[in-house]
């Protein structure tokens, strides 16, 4: 069997009827990908073949097979140096409010007022008031 077409991490692989499908992941340069590769393990000497890509680049996601179809769910779609940029349907909250100086009364008050105002507008707010 041929090796993988290129280095990838944080993707997912499933076996559908003897064909391995490796989907998504990121390159060593941490670039998210939407690529899909297939390897037919039933054929001696087979190599990885590019398939139609996923609709969006994605890493760290789940994958499963139902009724002969591959489904992917969740995961990370894009990130920056600070970590995951959550897709809104999966994000634990919509807005994070922090005070840059919580020990200063005016800064803490302004942050709390902003969190209250945003929550009043219907947003799901996490107000982090830790020191």
Backbone as CSV, one residue per row, in Angstrom:
resi,resn,N_x,N_y,N_z,CA_x,CA_y,CA_z,C_x,C_y,C_z
1,UNK,0.848,-1.196,0.000,0.000,0.000,0.000,0.877,1.238,0.000
2,UNK,0.444,2.255,-0.697,1.200,3.479,-0.782,1.074,4.315,0.486
3,UNK,2.097,5.099,0.750,2.068,5.989,1.906,1.103,7.137,1.674
4,UNK,0.882,7.900,2.730,-0.041,9.029,2.601,0.513,10.039,1.599
5,UNK,-0.360,10.765,0.938,0.068,11.680,-0.121,0.879,12.863,0.401
6,UNK,0.635,13.291,1.622,1.403,14.373,2.213,1.181,14.360,3.719
7,UNK,2.101,14.958,4.449,2.013,14.957,5.912,0.760,15.702,6.370
8,UNK,0.046,15.103,7.305,-1.174,15.695,7.857,-1.279,15.304,9.321
9,UNK,-1.902,16.153,10.078,-2.228,15.844,11.464,-3.624,16.346,11.748
10,UNK,-4.259,15.815,12.795,-5.548,16.307,13.292,-6.700,16.107,12.313
11,UNK,-6.544,15.174,11.377,-7.641,14.829,10.483,-8.402,13.646,11.051
12,UNK,-9.116,12.942,10.205,-9.849,11.771,10.653,-9.842,10.737,9.533
13,UNK,-9.905,9.470,9.941,-9.903,8.391,8.959,-11.017,7.409,9.298
14,UNK,-11.689,6.946,8.266,-12.694,5.891,8.421,-12.431,4.813,7.376
15,UNK,-12.961,3.620,7.650,-12.867,2.502,6.719,-14.280,2.191,6.250
16,UNK,-14.527,2.436,4.990,-15.838,2.163,4.396,-15.674,1.053,3.365
17,UNK,-16.127,-0.143,3.715,-16.070,-1.295,2.808,-14.665,-1.578,2.282
18,UNK,-13.675,-1.465,3.152,-12.304,-1.766,2.760,-11.549,-0.614,2.143
19,UNK,-12.164,0.539,2.012,-11.488,1.731,1.492,-11.266,2.692,2.658
20,UNK,-10.003,3.047,2.893,-9.682,4.029,3.928,-9.848,5.425,3.350
21,UNK,-10.528,6.279,4.081,-10.692,7.685,3.694,-10.049,8.534,4.771
22,UNK,-9.060,9.345,4.383,-8.465,10.309,5.314,-8.952,11.692,4.901
23,UNK,-9.522,12.418,5.870,-10.188,13.685,5.565,-9.613,14.815,6.410
24,UNK,-9.493,15.974,5.784,-9.138,17.185,6.503,-7.766,17.128,7.136
25,UNK,-7.673,17.791,8.295,-6.401,17.854,8.998,-5.657,19.135,8.673
26,UNK,-4.437,19.172,9.186,-3.609,20.354,8.944,-2.225,19.922,8.489
27,UNK,-1.590,20.788,7.737,-0.239,20.530,7.246,0.751,20.811,8.371
28,UNK,2.032,20.428,8.188,3.039,20.759,9.205,3.150,22.272,9.453
29,UNK,2.751,23.083,8.469,2.772,24.543,8.636,1.507,25.047,9.333
30,UNK,0.650,24.124,9.799,-0.590,24.420,10.513,-1.639,25.093,9.633
31,UNK,-1.675,24.699,8.380,-2.701,25.179,7.459,-3.806,24.136,7.421
32,UNK,-5.027,24.541,7.754,-6.173,23.632,7.729,-6.488,23.235,6.296
33,UNK,-6.925,21.978,6.119,-7.225,21.500,4.771,-8.626,20.894,4.703
34,UNK,-9.146,20.818,3.497,-10.441,20.173,3.235,-10.247,18.941,2.364
35,UNK,-9.012,18.515,2.192,-8.720,17.417,1.280,-9.281,16.084,1.770
36,UNK,-9.577,15.224,0.830,-10.020,13.859,1.126,-9.195,12.920,0.249
37,UNK,-8.612,11.911,0.881,-7.817,10.928,0.171,-8.395,9.550,0.451
38,UNK,-8.327,8.655,-0.528,-8.844,7.304,-0.364,-7.768,6.292,-0.753
39,UNK,-7.758,5.175,0.002,-6.833,4.077,-0.273,-7.632,2.783,-0.227
40,UNK,-7.698,2.089,-1.350,-8.452,0.839,-1.435,-7.570,-0.296,-0.912
41,UNK,-7.841,-0.738,0.302,-7.016,-1.777,0.926,-7.302,-3.160,0.360
42,UNK,-8.303,-3.298,-0.477,-8.642,-4.592,-1.081,-7.788,-4.881,-2.309
43,UNK,-7.072,-3.860,-2.777,-6.274,-4.000,-4.007,-4.792,-3.905,-3.650
44,UNK,-4.052,-4.963,-3.958,-2.618,-4.978,-3.691,-1.917,-3.879,-4.493
45,UNK,-1.044,-3.148,-3.850,-0.281,-2.107,-4.538,-1.043,-0.812,-4.774
46,UNK,-2.216,-0.687,-4.177,-2.991,0.543,-4.403,-2.301,1.740,-3.757
47,UNK,-2.607,2.905,-4.254,-2.045,4.141,-3.721,-3.175,5.100,-3.362
48,UNK,-2.847,6.107,-2.604,-3.836,7.111,-2.202,-4.307,7.898,-3.421
49,UNK,-5.603,8.123,-3.490,-6.219,8.846,-4.605,-6.992,10.025,-4.029
50,UNK,-6.816,11.208,-4.631,-7.558,12.395,-4.183,-9.029,12.248,-4.547
51,UNK,-9.892,12.608,-3.619,-11.335,12.593,-3.835,-11.853,14.024,-3.730
52,UNK,-13.146,14.213,-3.959,-13.730,15.554,-3.827,-13.483,16.067,-2.410
53,UNK,-13.094,17.322,-2.264,-12.795,17.860,-0.930,-14.060,18.094,-0.102
54,UNK,-13.860,18.218,1.194,-14.962,18.609,2.072,-15.350,20.050,1.734
55,UNK,-16.523,20.475,2.173,-16.983,21.843,1.875,-16.138,22.891,2.577
56,UNK,-15.639,22.553,3.762,-14.845,23.495,4.542,-13.627,22.790,5.106
57,UNK,-12.550,23.547,5.275,-11.377,23.009,5.959,-11.762,22.714,7.403
58,UNK,-11.228,21.607,7.939,-11.642,21.217,9.287,-10.572,20.321,9.896
59,UNK,-10.357,20.469,11.212,-9.451,19.601,11.959,-10.126,19.183,13.259
60,UNK,-9.557,18.160,13.905,-10.027,17.701,15.216,-11.528,17.427,15.238
61,UNK,-12.035,16.766,14.234,-13.471,16.525,14.119,-13.781,15.048,14.283
62,UNK,-15.052,14.751,14.479,-15.499,13.373,14.542,-15.968,12.922,13.170
63,UNK,-15.936,11.620,12.950,-16.426,11.056,11.697,-17.073,9.709,11.983
64,UNK,-18.086,9.405,11.225,-18.762,8.128,11.378,-19.409,7.713,10.073
65,UNK,-19.835,6.476,10.039,-20.481,5.938,8.840,-21.885,5.497,9.216
66,UNK,-22.871,5.961,8.461,-24.265,5.574,8.650,-24.838,5.251,7.274
67,UNK,-25.398,4.065,7.145,-26.011,3.635,5.884,-25.085,3.831,4.689
68,UNK,-23.811,3.509,4.870,-22.868,3.582,3.761,-22.407,4.976,3.382
69,UNK,-22.711,5.975,4.218,-22.277,7.355,3.953,-21.391,7.833,5.096
70,UNK,-20.378,8.626,4.751,-19.476,9.185,5.755,-20.032,10.531,6.212
71,UNK,-20.122,10.699,7.524,-20.572,11.963,8.108,-19.462,12.509,8.989
72,UNK,-19.244,13.810,8.887,-18.291,14.459,9.778,-19.048,15.469,10.628
73,UNK,-18.524,15.730,11.813,-19.226,16.634,12.718,-18.231,17.286,13.666
74,UNK,-18.600,18.499,14.078,-17.809,19.223,15.069,-16.431,19.574,14.573
75,UNK,-15.553,19.737,15.509,-14.159,20.003,15.202,-13.819,21.468,15.142
76,UNK,-12.660,21.694,14.638,-12.086,23.031,14.573,-12.052,23.470,13.122
77,UNK,-12.603,24.635,12.863,-12.567,25.185,11.513,-11.842,26.520,11.607
78,UNK,-10.602,26.471,11.270,-9.711,27.629,11.339,-9.271,27.868,12.773
79,UNK,-8.119,28.437,12.906,-7.575,28.767,14.207,-6.518,29.838,14.005
80,UNK,-6.129,30.439,15.120,-5.042,31.406,15.063,-4.021,31.014,16.121
81,UNK,-3.078,31.880,16.395,-2.017,31.561,17.344,-2.546,31.296,18.747
82,UNK,-3.760,31.759,19.050,-4.332,31.571,20.381,-5.204,30.328,20.472
83,UNK,-5.431,29.636,19.382,-6.205,28.401,19.447,-7.400,28.381,18.524
84,UNK,-8.420,27.644,18.948,-9.593,27.379,18.121,-10.420,28.633,17.888
85,UNK,-10.890,28.795,16.660,-11.938,29.761,16.336,-13.188,28.913,16.157
86,UNK,-14.047,28.905,17.172,-15.205,28.014,17.187,-16.252,28.429,16.172
87,UNK,-16.828,27.463,15.455,-18.012,27.780,14.651,-19.153,28.082,15.624
88,UNK,-19.969,29.081,15.320,-20.995,29.532,16.266,-21.916,28.424,16.773
89,UNK,-22.342,27.479,15.955,-23.230,26.447,16.506,-22.580,25.595,17.604
90,UNK,-21.249,25.565,17.648,-20.545,24.748,18.636,-19.868,25.561,19.727
91,UNK,-19.813,26.865,19.560,-19.116,27.719,20.529,-19.789,27.648,21.899
92,UNK,-18.998,27.631,22.964,-19.592,27.568,24.295,-20.312,28.857,24.697
93,UNK,-20.020,29.970,24.040,-20.689,31.253,24.256,-20.394,32.139,23.057
94,UNK,-21.164,33.221,22.910,-20.977,34.099,21.751,-19.953,35.199,21.997
95,UNK,-19.912,35.696,23.243,-19.033,36.821,23.558,-18.332,36.562,24.880
96,UNK,-17.054,36.828,24.915,-16.286,36.787,26.156,-15.926,38.221,26.516
97,UNK,-16.275,38.625,27.721,-15.923,39.962,28.203,-14.962,39.794,29.370
98,UNK,-13.832,40.489,29.295,-12.860,40.489,30.389,-12.485,41.921,30.706
99,UNK,-12.104,42.139,31.926,-11.557,43.436,32.322,-10.041,43.315,32.259
100,UNK,-9.411,44.236,31.576,-7.955,44.168,31.469,-7.277,44.436,32.799
101,UNK,-7.983,45.109,33.709,-7.454,45.367,35.050,-8.594,45.202,36.054
102,UNK,-8.936,43.967,36.415,-10.095,43.727,37.271,-9.936,44.280,38.682
103,UNK,-8.722,44.578,39.081,-8.507,45.142,40.412,-8.760,46.651,40.452
104,UNK,-8.931,47.249,39.285,-9.261,48.682,39.203,-10.777,48.778,39.076
105,UNK,-11.400,49.459,40.024,-12.858,49.507,40.113,-13.514,49.988,38.815
106,UNK,-12.994,51.029,38.185,-13.603,51.580,36.970,-13.543,50.580,35.819
107,UNK,-12.413,49.885,35.676,-12.265,48.886,34.624,-13.228,47.716,34.845
108,UNK,-13.307,47.233,36.068,-14.204,46.124,36.392,-15.666,46.520,36.169
109,UNK,-16.030,47.739,36.566,-17.398,48.219,36.392,-17.754,48.309,34.908
110,UNK,-16.836,48.855,34.097,-17.096,48.992,32.657,-17.275,47.621,31.998
111,UNK,-16.450,46.657,32.378,-16.561,45.317,31.804,-17.883,44.668,32.200
112,UNK,-18.281,44.822,33.457,-19.538,44.236,33.920,-20.733,44.881,33.232
113,UNK,-20.681,46.203,33.039,-21.772,46.895,32.339,-21.884,46.424,30.890
114,UNK,-20.738,46.243,30.241,-20.747,45.770,28.857,-21.338,44.365,28.779
115,UNK,-20.937,43.489,29.681,-21.474,42.126,29.692,-22.979,42.145,29.902
116,UNK,-23.453,42.986,30.817,-24.883,43.085,31.097,-25.640,43.610,29.878
117,UNK,-25.069,44.633,29.229,-25.727,45.212,28.047,-25.822,44.194,26.913
118,UNK,-24.736,43.476,26.653,-24.739,42.486,25.569,-25.708,41.346,25.876
119,UNK,-25.748,40.904,27.115,-26.697,39.855,27.501,-28.128,40.344,27.329
120,UNK,-28.353,41.624,27.624,-29.675,42.208,27.451,-30.108,42.258,25.994
121,UNK,-29.148,42.235,25.098,-29.451,42.217,23.661,-29.635,40.794,23.137
122,UNK,-29.585,39.823,24.041,-29.840,38.443,23.656,-28.610,37.620,23.330
123,UNK,-27.426,38.164,23.540,-26.210,37.400,23.265,-25.866,36.520,24.464
124,UNK,-25.254,35.381,24.185,-24.780,34.485,25.241,-23.391,34.973,25.646
125,UNK,-23.286,35.545,26.846,-22.067,36.232,27.286,-21.409,35.480,28.438
126,UNK,-20.101,35.337,28.364,-19.327,34.879,29.514,-18.533,36.081,30.002
127,UNK,-18.778,36.476,31.234,-18.023,37.570,31.851,-16.990,36.953,32.768
128,UNK,-15.739,37.078,32.405,-14.638,36.524,33.194,-14.129,37.606,34.125
129,UNK,-14.495,37.491,35.396,-14.118,38.518,36.366,-12.965,38.074,37.261
130,UNK,-12.223,37.077,36.810,-11.072,36.624,37.620,-9.967,37.673,37.632
131,UNK,-9.174,37.603,38.676,-7.998,38.503,38.791,-6.934,38.075,37.826
